[in-house]
């Protein structure tokens, strides 16, 4: 599953920025993504960001009004890229939408195995900090999480229509529960430096809580 750190980070060319300028802007975003994931937003000063991006201060302010504006653009770009990746992945599991939802979480686990847990949970890290930074950033992070939850809820609706789990299950509430739980799992995995909480979530959610009826053990 291609995600924001694996694809071009922009969704479109901002008005008034040349092709060369766009490359510079994207480079700043990529470096910021890495640093914010590794050290948190508050743990990265503008001077360090400029040094790591090899970018003069004047150039930075040409593309971003502030460090917070950079974070807002990074949240937007990450939300769009990861959301599109989720939709593409689910499209390959139309016959088994519940398995598709499972693959979303497995894809993040796989990315964490390759790139490290910090790089797999940028939004989770920002979710903790955002309320202390600004209401606008907090709203942006919440918007991304809500958007991802809606994508999962839609897939759960399809799974429910295929009678993969009880018809009275509230799919929106389940999708919200998944996202809240997953963000907590990412935080614990980051704290421990161990990916086992991610696998525990996947196994518990899909092998116990949401076992398809055709796979449920007989009494």
MDTraj code that builds the backbone (N, CA, C; nanometers):
import mdtraj as md
import numpy as np

residues = "UNK UNK UNK UNK UNK UNK UNK UNK UNK UNK UNK UNK UNK UNK UNK UNK UNK UNK UNK UNK UNK UNK UNK UNK UNK UNK UNK UNK UNK UNK UNK UNK UNK UNK UNK UNK UNK UNK UNK UNK UNK UNK UNK UNK UNK UNK UNK UNK UNK UNK UNK UNK UNK UNK UNK UNK UNK UNK UNK UNK UNK UNK UNK UNK UNK UNK UNK UNK UNK UNK UNK UNK UNK UNK UNK UNK UNK UNK UNK UNK UNK UNK UNK UNK UNK UNK UNK UNK UNK UNK UNK UNK UNK UNK UNK UNK UNK UNK UNK UNK UNK UNK UNK UNK UNK UNK UNK UNK UNK UNK UNK UNK UNK UNK UNK UNK UNK UNK UNK UNK UNK UNK UNK UNK UNK UNK UNK UNK UNK UNK UNK UNK UNK UNK UNK UNK UNK UNK UNK UNK UNK UNK UNK UNK UNK UNK UNK UNK UNK UNK UNK UNK UNK UNK UNK UNK UNK UNK UNK UNK UNK UNK UNK UNK UNK UNK UNK UNK UNK UNK UNK UNK UNK UNK UNK UNK UNK UNK UNK UNK UNK UNK UNK UNK UNK UNK UNK UNK UNK UNK UNK UNK UNK UNK UNK UNK UNK UNK UNK UNK UNK UNK UNK UNK UNK UNK UNK UNK UNK UNK UNK UNK UNK UNK UNK UNK UNK UNK UNK".split()
xyz = np.array([
    [0.0843, -0.1182, 0.0000],
    [0.0000, 0.0000, 0.0000],
    [0.0880, 0.1235, 0.0000],
    [0.0825, 0.2043, -0.1049],
    [0.1597, 0.3270, -0.1098],
    [0.0985, 0.4284, -0.0154],
    [0.1856, 0.4946, 0.0599],
    [0.1398, 0.5931, 0.1557],
    [0.2151, 0.7227, 0.1352],
    [0.1915, 0.8201, 0.2240],
    [0.2429, 0.9543, 0.2016],
    [0.3941, 0.9611, 0.1932],
    [0.4654, 0.8697, 0.2587],
    [0.6104, 0.8732, 0.2525],
    [0.6638, 0.7952, 0.1334],
    [0.5750, 0.7378, 0.0523],
    [0.6174, 0.6580, -0.0616],
    [0.5729, 0.7171, -0.1942],
    [0.4897, 0.8174, -0.1914],
    [0.4411, 0.8796, -0.3128],
    [0.4688, 1.0284, -0.3062],
    [0.4537, 1.0973, -0.4202],
    [0.4698, 1.2423, -0.4221],
    [0.3774, 1.3025, -0.3178],
    [0.4294, 1.3889, -0.2349],
    [0.3553, 1.4301, -0.1169],
    [0.2471, 1.5318, -0.1481],
    [0.2557, 1.6007, -0.2626],
    [0.1556, 1.7018, -0.2938],
    [0.0344, 1.6407, -0.3620],
    [-0.0787, 1.7061, -0.3488],
    [-0.1993, 1.6655, -0.4194],
    [-0.2171, 1.7479, -0.5462],
    [-0.1500, 1.8611, -0.5555],
    [-0.1595, 1.9471, -0.6721],
    [-0.0635, 2.0633, -0.6567],
    [-0.0376, 2.1354, -0.7647],
    [0.0579, 2.2448, -0.7583],
    [-0.0065, 2.3680, -0.6971],
    [0.0512, 2.4189, -0.5866],
    [-0.0021, 2.5420, -0.5288],
    [0.0130, 2.6566, -0.6271],
    [-0.0819, 2.7454, -0.6280],
    [-0.0821, 2.8569, -0.7214],
    [0.0418, 2.9439, -0.7040],
    [0.1066, 2.9763, -0.8176],
    [0.2181, 3.0685, -0.8153],
    [0.3529, 3.0073, -0.7856],
    [0.3637, 2.8743, -0.7785],
    [0.4905, 2.8084, -0.7499],
    [0.5390, 2.7365, -0.8751],
    [0.6646, 2.7618, -0.9127],
    [0.7214, 2.7006, -1.0321],
    [0.7506, 2.5542, -1.0083],
    [0.7887, 2.4832, -1.1160],
    [0.8243, 2.3417, -1.1026],
    [0.9435, 2.3248, -1.0095],
    [1.0459, 2.4099, -1.0265],
    [1.1634, 2.4023, -0.9393],
    [1.1254, 2.4346, -0.7951],
    [1.0397, 2.5352, -0.7791],
    [0.9958, 2.5706, -0.6450],
    [0.9149, 2.4611, -0.5803],
    [0.8365, 2.3910, -0.6626],
    [0.7564, 2.2808, -0.6107],
    [0.8454, 2.1707, -0.5563],
    [0.9577, 2.1429, -0.6229],
    [1.0518, 2.0412, -0.5756],
    [1.1093, 2.0814, -0.4406],
    [1.1407, 2.2091, -0.4250],
    [1.1923, 2.2585, -0.2973],
    [1.0876, 2.2451, -0.1876],
    [0.9672, 2.2847, -0.2197],
    [0.8569, 2.2770, -0.1233],
    [0.8331, 2.1324, -0.0806],
    [0.8293, 2.0420, -0.1774],
    [0.8079, 1.9003, -0.1460],
    [0.9218, 1.8449, -0.0609],
    [1.0445, 1.8896, -0.0904],
    [1.1600, 1.8425, -0.0129],
    [1.1471, 1.8856, 0.1329],
    [1.1035, 2.0087, 0.1561],
    [1.0832, 2.0564, 0.2933],
    [0.9785, 1.9702, 0.3643],
    [0.8707, 1.9370, 0.2935],
    [0.7653, 1.8550, 0.3523],
    [0.8159, 1.7152, 0.3877],
    [0.8950, 1.6573, 0.2993],
    [0.9476, 1.5224, 0.3248],
    [1.0394, 1.5232, 0.4462],
    [1.1265, 1.6226, 0.4541],
    [1.2174, 1.6326, 0.5692],
    [1.1381, 1.6578, 0.6976],
    [1.0377, 1.7451, 0.6899],
    [0.9553, 1.7736, 0.8079],
    [0.8817, 1.6489, 0.8542],
    [0.8309, 1.5719, 0.7603],
    [0.7615, 1.4483, 0.7960],
    [0.8527, 1.3562, 0.8755],
    [0.9752, 1.3405, 0.8284],
    [1.0703, 1.2523, 0.8975],
    [1.1036, 1.3052, 1.0358],
    [1.1325, 1.4331, 1.0460],
    [1.1721, 1.4903, 1.1746],
    [1.0568, 1.4931, 1.2749],
    [0.9370, 1.5319, 1.2301],
    [0.8225, 1.5355, 1.3213],
    [0.7887, 1.3956, 1.3715],
    [0.8029, 1.2951, 1.2840],
    [0.7749, 1.1574, 1.3243],
    [0.8780, 1.1076, 1.4246],
    [1.0033, 1.1429, 1.4010],
    [1.1108, 1.0943, 1.4878],
    [1.1164, 1.1681, 1.6213],
    [1.0957, 1.3009, 1.6185],
    [1.1213, 1.3837, 1.7364],
    [0.9984, 1.4583, 1.7881],
    [0.8859, 1.4462, 1.7224],
    [0.7624, 1.5194, 1.7486],
    [0.7747, 1.6626, 1.6948],
    [0.6612, 1.7243, 1.6749],
    [0.6558, 1.8627, 1.6254],
    [0.7283, 1.9568, 1.7215],
    [0.6972, 1.9458, 1.8504],
    [0.7554, 2.0359, 1.9496],
    [0.9045, 2.0131, 1.9666],
    [0.9507, 1.8932, 1.9348],
    [1.0916, 1.8597, 1.9523],
    [1.1810, 1.9034, 1.8384],
    [1.1222, 1.9626, 1.7362],
    [1.1998, 2.0067, 1.6197],
    [1.1897, 2.1572, 1.6064],
    [1.3023, 2.2258, 1.6184],
    [1.3041, 2.3691, 1.5996],
    [1.3157, 2.4045, 1.4521],
    [1.2773, 2.5256, 1.4189],
    [1.2845, 2.5681, 1.2790],
    [1.4277, 2.5658, 1.2282],
    [1.5232, 2.6032, 1.3120],
    [1.6639, 2.6028, 1.2688],
    [1.7092, 2.4633, 1.2295],
    [1.6701, 2.3623, 1.3095],
    [1.7071, 2.2242, 1.2768],
    [1.6413, 2.1809, 1.1465],
    [1.5148, 2.2157, 1.1302],
    [1.4429, 2.1787, 1.0084],
    [1.5099, 2.2398, 0.8860],
    [1.5456, 2.3669, 0.8938],
    [1.6106, 2.4338, 0.7809],
    [1.7460, 2.3721, 0.7512],
    [1.8182, 2.3371, 0.8564],
    [1.9500, 2.2748, 0.8378],
    [1.9374, 2.1384, 0.7716],
    [1.8437, 2.0580, 0.8196],
    [1.8254, 1.9241, 0.7638],
    [1.7756, 1.9299, 0.6192],
    [1.6948, 2.0300, 0.5881],
    [1.6410, 2.0442, 0.4527],
    [1.7354, 2.1213, 0.3619],
    [1.8438, 2.1751, 0.4213],
    [1.9394, 2.2578, 0.3455],
    [1.8648, 2.3697, 0.2742],
    [1.7848, 2.4404, 0.3529],
    [1.6945, 2.5416, 0.2971],
    [1.7151, 2.6747, 0.3701],
    [1.7425, 2.7834, 0.2983],
    [1.7528, 2.9157, 0.3624],
    [1.6191, 2.9560, 0.4230],
    [1.6245, 3.0360, 0.5293],
    [1.5027, 3.0780, 0.5960],
    [1.4099, 3.1533, 0.5017],
    [1.4669, 3.2358, 0.4156],
    [1.3850, 3.3112, 0.3224],
    [1.3077, 3.2212, 0.2278],
    [1.3720, 3.1129, 0.1845],
    [1.3048, 3.0180, 0.0957],
    [1.1914, 2.9479, 0.1683],
    [1.2162, 2.9124, 0.2948],
    [1.1116, 2.8456, 0.3730],
    [0.9872, 2.9338, 0.3800],
    [1.0052, 3.0601, 0.4149],
    [0.8902, 3.1493, 0.4309],
    [0.8253, 3.1862, 0.2979],
    [0.8938, 3.1576, 0.1893],
    [0.8309, 3.1757, 0.0585],
    [0.7204, 3.0721, 0.0373],
    [0.7399, 2.9524, 0.0951],
    [0.6447, 2.8425, 0.0749],
    [0.5495, 2.8245, 0.1923],
    [0.5937, 2.8570, 0.3127],
    [0.5126, 2.8351, 0.4325],
    [0.5181, 2.9585, 0.5226],
    [0.4040, 3.0002, 0.5702],
    [0.3980, 3.1199, 0.6545],
    [0.4610, 3.0974, 0.7912],
    [0.4642, 2.9731, 0.8355],
    [0.5164, 2.9414, 0.9682],
    [0.5394, 2.7906, 0.9775],
    [0.5999, 2.7489, 1.0862],
    [0.6177, 2.6055, 1.1124],
    [0.4821, 2.5380, 1.1265],
    [0.3875, 2.6068, 1.1893],
    [0.2540, 2.5494, 1.2033],
    [0.1865, 2.5331, 1.0677],
    [0.2054, 2.6312, 0.9784],
    [0.1482, 2.6207, 0.8438],
    [0.2071, 2.5005, 0.7706],
    [0.3351, 2.4753, 0.7916],
    [0.3996, 2.3569, 0.7344],
    [0.3342, 2.2303, 0.7888],
    [0.3111, 2.2252, 0.9200],
    [0.2485, 2.1081, 0.9806],
    [0.1079, 2.0865, 0.9260],
    [0.0335, 2.1949, 0.9073],
    [-0.1017, 2.1838, 0.8523],
    [-0.0986, 2.1249, 0.7115],
    [-0.0059, 2.1704, 0.6299],
    [0.0052, 2.1168, 0.4943],
    [0.0480, 1.9701, 0.4976],
    [0.1348, 1.9356, 0.5907],
    [0.1800, 1.7967, 0.6028],
    [0.0647, 1.7060, 0.6448],
    [-0.0177, 1.7520, 0.7374],
    [-0.1345, 1.6748, 0.7799],
    [-0.2292, 1.6553, 0.6625],
    [-0.2553, 1.7636, 0.5891],
    [-0.3445, 1.7541, 0.4736],
    [-0.2916, 1.6551, 0.3701],
    [-0.1640, 1.6678, 0.3364],
    [-0.1056, 1.5814, 0.2342],
    [-0.1028, 1.4354, 0.2792],
    [-0.0684, 1.4133, 0.4057],
    [-0.0652, 1.2767, 0.4592],
    [-0.2048, 1.2166, 0.4597],
    [-0.3023, 1.2959, 0.5033],
    [-0.4397, 1.2467, 0.5054],
    [-0.4886, 1.2085, 0.3679],
    [-0.4609, 1.2913, 0.2684],
    [-0.5053, 1.2626, 0.1322],
    [-0.4340, 1.1408, 0.0747],
    [-0.3021, 1.1345, 0.0914],
    [-0.2254, 1.0249, 0.0335],
    [-0.2598, 0.8914, 0.0988],
    [-0.2649, 0.8894, 0.2313],
    [-0.2960, 0.7646, 0.3003],
    [-0.4420, 0.7253, 0.2785],
    [-0.5304, 0.8240, 0.2726],
    [-0.6710, 0.7943, 0.2452],
    [-0.6892, 0.7327, 0.1076],
    [-0.6188, 0.7879, 0.0076],
    [-0.6260, 0.7325, -0.1277],
    [-0.5684, 0.5923, -0.1321],
    [-0.4604, 0.5691, -0.0547],
    [-0.4002, 0.4363, -0.0502],
    [-0.4960, 0.3344, 0.0111],
    [-0.5690, 0.3759, 0.1149],
    [-0.6680, 0.2873, 0.1767],
    [-0.7770, 0.2495, 0.0774],
    [-0.8240, 0.3484, 0.0018],
    [-0.9303, 0.3230, -0.0958],
    [-0.8823, 0.2281, -0.2047],
    [-0.7592, 0.2495, -0.2515],
    [-0.7043, 0.1587, -0.3541],
    [-0.6914, 0.0169, -0.3005],
    [-0.6453, 0.0041, -0.1778],
    [-0.6288, -0.1291, -0.1199],
    [-0.7639, -0.1989, -0.1075],
    [-0.8631, -0.1279, -0.0567],
    [-0.9956, -0.1870, -0.0373],
    [-1.0592, -0.2292, -0.1692],
    [-1.0259, -0.1587, -0.2771],
    [-1.0844, -0.1926, -0.4068],
    [-1.0426, -0.3315, -0.4533],
    [-0.9328, -0.3818, -0.3994],
    [-0.8877, -0.5158, -0.4354],
    [-0.9501, -0.6252, -0.3513],
    [-1.0378, -0.5875, -0.2564],
    [-1.1004, -0.6853, -0.1668],
    [-1.2523, -0.6698, -0.1664],
    [-1.3087, -0.6392, -0.2819],
    [-1.4532, -0.6197, -0.2878],
    [-1.5305, -0.7467, -0.2545],
    [-1.4716, -0.8620, -0.2821],
    [-1.5380, -0.9884, -0.2493],
    [-1.5243, -1.0231, -0.1014],
    [-1.4302, -0.9601, -0.0328],
    [-1.4078, -0.9871, 0.1095],
    [-1.3663, -0.8572, 0.1778],
    [-1.4597, -0.7637, 0.1932],
    [-1.4268, -0.6315, 0.2474],
    [-1.3683, -0.6347, 0.3878],
    [-1.4062, -0.7316, 0.4700],
    [-1.3512, -0.7401, 0.6041],
    [-1.2014, -0.7697, 0.5991],
    [-1.1611, -0.8563, 0.5074],
    [-1.0195, -0.8835, 0.4888],
    [-0.9476, -0.7584, 0.4390],
    [-1.0159, -0.6793, 0.3566],
    [-0.9576, -0.5547, 0.3097],
    [-0.9285, -0.4590, 0.4239],
    [-1.0212, -0.4503, 0.5189],
    [-0.9988, -0.3645, 0.6354],
    [-0.8796, -0.4160, 0.7155],
    [-0.8724, -0.5452, 0.7311],
    [-0.7573, -0.6032, 0.8020],
    [-0.6267, -0.5660, 0.7335],
    [-0.6257, -0.5698, 0.6009],
    [-0.5043, -0.5402, 0.5255],
    [-0.4606, -0.3949, 0.5440],
    [-0.5543, -0.3052, 0.5700],
    [-0.5158, -0.1667, 0.5963],
    [-0.4224, -0.1600, 0.7165],
    [-0.4611, -0.2271, 0.8235],
    [-0.3800, -0.2239, 0.9449],
    [-0.2518, -0.3051, 0.9282],
    [-0.2598, -0.4138, 0.8545],
    [-0.1394, -0.4923, 0.8284],
    [-0.0393, -0.4138, 0.7450],
    [-0.0893, -0.3300, 0.6540],
    [-0.0004, -0.2488, 0.5708],
    [0.0775, -0.1487, 0.6555],
    [0.0111, -0.0896, 0.7553],
    [0.0812, 0.0023, 0.8457],
    [0.1838, -0.0744, 0.9280],
    [0.1461, -0.1926, 0.9752],
    [0.2416, -0.2768, 1.0486],
    [0.3627, -0.3094, 0.9626],
    [0.3380, -0.3444, 0.8368],
    [0.4479, -0.3778, 0.7461],
    [0.5382, -0.2571, 0.7230],
    [0.4781, -0.1400, 0.7103],
    [0.5577, -0.0186, 0.6926],
    [0.6430, 0.0082, 0.8159],
    [0.5852, -0.0156, 0.9339],
    [0.6600, 0.0051, 1.0574],
    [0.7784, -0.0904, 1.0667],
    [0.7604, -0.2118, 1.0169],
    [0.8690, -0.3096, 1.0191],
    [0.9854, -0.2655, 0.9315],
    [0.9537, -0.2003, 0.8216],
    [1.0564, -0.1588, 0.7259],
    [1.1182, -0.0241, 0.7641],
    [1.0343, 0.0708, 0.8024],
    [1.0805, 0.2087, 0.8228],
    [1.0937, 0.2488, 0.9699],
    [1.0418, 0.1654, 1.0607],
    [1.0436, 0.1999, 1.2015],
    [0.9086, 0.2532, 1.2454],
    [0.8746, 0.2312, 1.3708],
    [0.7426, 0.2662, 1.4209],
    [0.7181, 0.4167, 1.4144],
    [0.8213, 0.4976, 1.4367],
    [0.8022, 0.6425, 1.4365],
    [0.7501, 0.6915, 1.3023],
    [0.8026, 0.6356, 1.1929],
    [0.7621, 0.6798, 1.0605],
    [0.6233, 0.6286, 1.0221],
    [0.5694, 0.5375, 1.0999],
    [0.4378, 0.4818, 1.0691],
    [0.3259, 0.5514, 1.1447],
    [0.3595, 0.6454, 1.2321],
    [0.2539, 0.7028, 1.3168],
    [0.2645, 0.8535, 1.3296],
    [0.2908, 0.9231, 1.2195],
    [0.2996, 1.0683, 1.2231],
    [0.1705, 1.1312, 1.2752],
    [0.0570, 1.0898, 1.2191],
    [-0.0709, 1.1486, 1.2605],
    [-0.0997, 1.1171, 1.4067],
    [-0.0654, 0.9966, 1.4509],
    [-0.0860, 0.9606, 1.5914],
    [-0.0042, 1.0509, 1.6833],
    [0.1186, 1.0794, 1.6437],
    [0.2024, 1.1674, 1.7251],
    [0.1473, 1.3091, 1.7272],
    [0.1074, 1.3578, 1.6115],
    [0.0523, 1.4930, 1.6050],
    [-0.0800, 1.5040, 1.6798],
    [-0.1556, 1.3941, 1.6843],
    [-0.2834, 1.3956, 1.7555],
    [-0.2643, 1.4266, 1.9039],
    [-0.1523, 1.3830, 1.9599],
    [-0.1236, 1.4088, 2.1011],
    [-0.0853, 1.5550, 2.1227],
    [-0.0063, 1.6090, 2.0298],
    [0.0453, 1.7452, 2.0456],
    [-0.0497, 1.8542, 1.9985],
    [-0.1274, 1.8238, 1.8962],
    [-0.2029, 1.9274, 1.8258],
    [-0.2881, 2.0172, 1.9159],
    [-0.3615, 1.9632, 2.0147],
    [-0.4457, 2.0516, 2.0972],
    [-0.3656, 2.1590, 2.1718],
    [-0.2382, 2.1310, 2.2008],
    [-0.1544, 2.2289, 2.2700],
    [-0.0911, 2.3287, 2.1733],
    [-0.0966, 2.2992, 2.0440],
    [-0.0352, 2.3868, 1.9439],
    [-0.1352, 2.4893, 1.8929],
    [-0.2482, 2.4413, 1.8417],
    [-0.3517, 2.5334, 1.7949],
    [-0.4798, 2.4573, 1.7678],
    [-0.5910, 2.5274, 1.7743],
    [-0.7200, 2.4667, 1.7424],
    [-0.7251, 2.4247, 1.5960],
    [-0.6608, 2.5031, 1.5095],
    [-0.6638, 2.4713, 1.3668],
    [-0.5918, 2.3407, 1.3370],
    [-0.4760, 2.3214, 1.3984],
    [-0.4021, 2.1973, 1.3756],
    [-0.4770, 2.0788, 1.4353],
    [-0.5345, 2.0973, 1.5536],
    [-0.6121, 1.9899, 1.6159],
    [-0.7301, 1.9512, 1.5274],
    [-0.7970, 2.0497, 1.4701],
    [-0.9108, 2.0223, 1.3824],
    [-0.8667, 1.9500, 1.2563],
    [-0.7491, 1.9853, 1.2045],
    [-0.6979, 1.9206, 1.0838],
    [-0.6669, 1.7735, 1.1101],
    [-0.6029, 1.7451, 1.2229],
    [-0.5711, 1.6065, 1.2578],
    [-0.6992, 1.5263, 1.2790],
    [-0.7940, 1.5849, 1.3520],
    [-0.9225, 1.5178, 1.3739],
    [-0.9920, 1.4900, 1.2406],
    [-0.9842, 1.5857, 1.1498],
    [-1.0465, 1.5671, 1.0195],
    [-0.9892, 1.4489, 0.9441],
    [-0.8571, 1.4313, 0.9521],
    [-0.7922, 1.3171, 0.8860],
    [-0.8388, 1.1862, 0.9488],
    [-0.8371, 1.1797, 1.0810],
    [-0.8794, 1.0574, 1.1492],
    [-1.0260, 1.0254, 1.1199],
    [-1.1094, 1.1273, 1.1164],
    [-1.2513, 1.1066, 1.0859],
    [-1.2687, 1.0574, 0.9424],
    [-1.1909, 1.1119, 0.8509],
    [-1.1992, 1.0704, 0.7104],
    [-1.1591, 0.9237, 0.6953],
    [-1.0501, 0.8856, 0.7619],
    [-1.0073, 0.7448, 0.7550],
    [-1.1132, 0.6536, 0.8168],
    [-1.1741, 0.6984, 0.9262],
    [-1.2784, 0.6174, 0.9905],
    [-1.3983, 0.6001, 0.8979],
    [-1.4330, 0.7031, 0.8224],
    [-1.5450, 0.6909, 0.7283],
    [-1.5145, 0.5897, 0.6182],
    [-1.3889, 0.5880, 0.5735],
    [-1.3493, 0.4903, 0.4713],
    [-1.3631, 0.3488, 0.5252],
    [-1.3197, 0.3282, 0.6482],
    [-1.3306, 0.1961, 0.7100],
    [-1.4769, 0.1605, 0.7340],
    [-1.5577, 0.2569, 0.7784],
    [-1.6994, 0.2304, 0.8037],
    [-1.7694, 0.1868, 0.6752],
    [-1.7354, 0.2481, 0.5648],
    [-1.7955, 0.2104, 0.4368],
    [-1.7621, 0.0658, 0.4025],
    [-1.6370, 0.0252, 0.4262],
    [-1.5982, -0.1132, 0.4001],
    [-1.6693, -0.2083, 0.4957],
    [-1.6862, -0.1659, 0.6212],
    [-1.7583, -0.2485, 0.7172],
    [-1.9054, -0.2620, 0.6782],
    [-1.9636, -0.1570, 0.6219],
    [-2.1012, -0.1654, 0.5711],
    [-2.1113, -0.2743, 0.4645],
    [-2.0110, -0.2783, 0.3773],
    [-2.0103, -0.3789, 0.2705],
    [-1.9932, -0.5188, 0.3278],
    [-1.9084, -0.5305, 0.4296],
    [-1.8888, -0.6603, 0.4948],
    [-2.0173, -0.7046, 0.5642],
    [-2.0860, -0.6093, 0.6248],
    [-2.2119, -0.6404, 0.6928],
    [-2.3170, -0.6862, 0.5925],
    [-2.3200, -0.6225, 0.4761],
    [-2.4150, -0.6621, 0.3719],
    [-2.3893, -0.8040, 0.3238],
    [-2.2644, -0.8480, 0.3365],
    [-2.2288, -0.9846, 0.2981],
    [-2.2424, -1.0817, 0.4152],
    [-2.3014, -1.0315, 0.5234],
    [-2.3280, -1.1121, 0.6431],
    [-2.1997, -1.1686, 0.7041],
    [-2.0954, -1.0873, 0.7021],
    [-1.9686, -1.1303, 0.7622],
    [-1.9664, -1.1101, 0.9131],
    [-2.0608, -1.0294, 0.9638],
    [-2.0777, -1.0161, 1.1088],
    [-2.2194, -0.9656, 1.1344],
    [-2.2662, -0.9636, 1.2582],
    [-2.4067, -0.9358, 1.2884],
    [-2.4596, -0.8058, 1.2291],
    [-2.5850, -0.8103, 1.1844],
    [-2.6484, -0.6962, 1.1191],
    [-2.6734, -0.5799, 1.2151],
    [-2.6791, -0.6071, 1.3456],
    [-2.7082, -0.4999, 1.4406],
    [-2.5822, -0.4278, 1.4890],
    [-2.4656, -0.4643, 1.4359],
    [-2.3416, -0.3970, 1.4736],
    [-2.3389, -0.2565, 1.4116],
    [-2.3099, -0.1554, 1.4910],
    [-2.3002, -0.0178, 1.4434],
    [-2.1644, -0.0007, 1.3759],
    [-2.1631, 0.0009, 1.2433],
    [-2.0358, 0.0043, 1.1705],
    [-1.9611, 0.1364, 1.1898],
    [-2.0332, 0.2460, 1.2024],
    [-1.9659, 0.3732, 1.2271],
    [-1.8974, 0.3729, 1.3624],
    [-1.9673, 0.3244, 1.4638],
    [-1.9087, 0.3176, 1.5974],
    [-1.7887, 0.2227, 1.5979],
    [-1.7985, 0.1102, 1.5263],
    [-1.6880, 0.0156, 1.5196],
    [-1.5674, 0.0773, 1.4498],
    [-1.5908, 0.1510, 1.3413],
    [-1.4806, 0.2162, 1.2702],
    [-1.4127, 0.3202, 1.3591],
    [-1.4939, 0.3974, 1.4321],
    [-1.4374, 0.4967, 1.5246],
    [-1.3576, 0.4271, 1.6348],
    [-1.4117, 0.3168, 1.6855],
    [-1.3425, 0.2398, 1.7891],
    [-1.2089, 0.1865, 1.7360],
    [-1.2099, 0.1386, 1.6127],
    [-1.0859, 0.0890, 1.5520],
    [-0.9794, 0.1981, 1.5470],
    [-1.0190, 0.3179, 1.5003],
    [-0.9222, 0.4258, 1.4859],
    [-0.8687, 0.4717, 1.6210],
    [-0.9582, 0.4868, 1.7193],
    [-0.9144, 0.5279, 1.8530],
    [-0.8199, 0.4240, 1.9122],
    [-0.8564, 0.2968, 1.9001],
    [-0.7739, 0.1895, 1.9541],
    [-0.6393, 0.1829, 1.8834],
    [-0.6424, 0.1981, 1.7513],
    [-0.5199, 0.1886, 1.6723],
    [-0.4221, 0.3010, 1.7076],
    [-0.4736, 0.4210, 1.7276],
    [-0.3852, 0.5319, 1.7662],
    [-0.3191, 0.5031, 1.9009],
    [-0.3945, 0.4447, 1.9932],
    [-0.3362, 0.4075, 2.1215],
    [-0.2337, 0.2969, 2.1088],
    [-0.2614, 0.2020, 2.0212],
    [-0.1676, 0.0911, 1.9970],
    [-0.0374, 0.1439, 1.9376],
    [-0.0486, 0.2371, 1.8428],
    [0.0712, 0.2969, 1.7830],
    [0.1545, 0.3686, 1.8891],
    [0.0860, 0.4389, 1.9793],
    [0.1570, 0.5101, 2.0850],
    [0.2303, 0.4121, 2.1761],
    [0.1655, 0.3005, 2.2102],
    [0.2306, 0.2024, 2.2973],
    [0.3476, 0.1354, 2.2264],
    [0.3301, 0.1020, 2.0989],
    [0.4390, 0.0407, 2.0229],
    [0.5580, 0.1350, 2.0146],
    [0.5305, 0.2635, 1.9970],
    [0.6377, 0.3627, 1.9924],
    [0.7087, 0.3724, 2.1267],
    [0.6315, 0.3689, 2.2354],
    [0.6889, 0.3758, 2.3696],
    [0.7794, 0.2566, 2.3975],
    [0.7338, 0.1373, 2.3563],
    [0.8080, 0.0146, 2.3837],
    [0.9186, -0.0122, 2.2830],
    [0.9080, 0.0509, 2.1656],
    [1.0018, 0.0172, 2.0589],
    [0.9814, -0.1248, 2.0117],
    [0.8556, -0.1686, 2.0117],
    [0.8211, -0.3078, 1.9839],
    [0.6901, -0.3099, 1.9062],
    [0.6864, -0.3838, 1.7953],
    [0.5675, -0.3854, 1.7109],
    [0.4615, -0.4858, 1.7564],
    [0.4873, -0.5613, 1.8628],
    [0.3920, -0.6634, 1.9048],
    [0.2528, -0.6066, 1.9379],
    [0.2395, -0.4843, 1.9931],
    [0.1035, -0.4319, 2.0160],
    [0.0220, -0.4182, 1.8872],
    [0.0894, -0.3907, 1.7751],
    [0.0184, -0.3791, 1.6481],
    [-0.0408, -0.5129, 1.6076],
    [0.0395, -0.6197, 1.6218],
    [-0.0092, -0.7519, 1.5861],
    [-0.1180, -0.7981, 1.6814],
    [-0.1059, -0.7621, 1.8090],
    [-0.2083, -0.7977, 1.9067],
    [-0.3417, -0.7334, 1.8691],
    [-0.3381, -0.6069, 1.8280],
    [-0.4602, -0.5392, 1.7840],
    [-0.5219, -0.6118, 1.6654],
    [-0.4408, -0.6420, 1.5646],
    [-0.4910, -0.7060, 1.4424],
    [-0.5518, -0.8425, 1.4745],
    [-0.4810, -0.9213, 1.5525],
    [-0.5300, -1.0557, 1.5859],
    [-0.6588, -1.0491, 1.6674],
    [-0.6621, -0.9597, 1.7666],
    [-0.7801, -0.9499, 1.8529],
    [-0.9007, -0.8959, 1.7767],
    [-0.8769, -0.7926, 1.6959],
    [-0.9875, -0.7298, 1.6239],
    [-1.0483, -0.8240, 1.5208],
    [-0.9630, -0.8910, 1.4436],
    [-1.0135, -0.9655, 1.3283],
    [-1.0240, -1.1164, 1.3501],
    [-0.9566, -1.1688, 1.4531],
    [-0.9672, -1.3121, 1.4806],
    [-1.0563, -1.3425, 1.5997],
    [-1.0956, -1.2373, 1.6732],
    [-1.1821, -1.2576, 1.7901],
    [-1.3083, -1.1720, 1.7823],
    [-1.2926, -1.0408, 1.7734],
    [-1.4086, -0.9514, 1.7771],
    [-1.4906, -0.9534, 1.6488],
    [-1.4237, -0.9622, 1.5349],
    [-1.4936, -0.9555, 1.4069],
    [-1.4728, -1.0823, 1.3241],
    [-1.4810, -1.1952, 1.3889],
    [-1.4660, -1.3215, 1.3169],
    [-1.5843, -1.3384, 1.2212],
    [-1.5592, -1.3573, 1.0907],
    [-1.6694, -1.3810, 0.9980],
    [-1.7522, -1.5008, 1.0428],
    [-1.8805, -1.4936, 1.0238],
    [-1.9698, -1.5988, 1.0708],
    [-1.9322, -1.7363, 1.0157],
    [-1.8863, -1.7379, 0.8935],
    [-1.8531, -1.8678, 0.8321],
    [-1.7301, -1.9296, 0.8958],
    [-1.6517, -1.8455, 0.9721],
    [-1.5313, -1.8958, 1.0342],
    [-1.5473, -1.9154, 1.1846],
    [-1.6586, -1.8699, 1.2388],
    [-1.6795, -1.8784, 1.3834],
    [-1.6830, -2.0233, 1.4296],
    [-1.6174, -2.0544, 1.5417],
    [-1.6197, -2.1925, 1.5921],
    [-1.7600, -2.2350, 1.6338],
    [-1.7911, -2.3572, 1.6101],
    [-1.9229, -2.4094, 1.6479],
    [-1.9302, -2.4324, 1.7975],
    [-2.0500, -2.4262, 1.8509],
    [-2.0673, -2.4433, 1.9959],
    [-2.0460, -2.5877, 2.0356],
])
top = md.Topology()
chain = top.add_chain()
for i, resn in enumerate(residues, 1):
    res = top.add_residue(resn, chain, resSeq=i)
    for name in ("N", "CA", "C"):
        top.add_atom(name, md.element.get_by_symbol(name[0]), res)
traj = md.Trajectory(xyz[None], top)
